[in-house]
């Protein structure tokens, strides 16, 4: 892991919201956090249902996310929340 580097890390999430990116599996979180430290950009892929979801463990704050890719059903409020945190939002069609 010490020699690993990536320009982008693509990651899913169980939930995303004002508190940050969340997962339910603590082992997965540990691996993701190690990989995040080695990447230049963090790209989170979540469908719109993840904005209303909740999970037990925080992976990272929104300030650590660079890009979120989501679907067309994401609400304006959810997109606005991401943009307030200077996150680029890409809507997949």
Protein Blocks (a to p, Z undefined) as FASTA:
>chain_A
ZZgccfbdcdddfbdcfkbccdfblklmmmmmmmmmmpfbdcddddfklmmpccfbdfbd
fklpmbdcddfklcfklmmmmmmnopacdddZZ
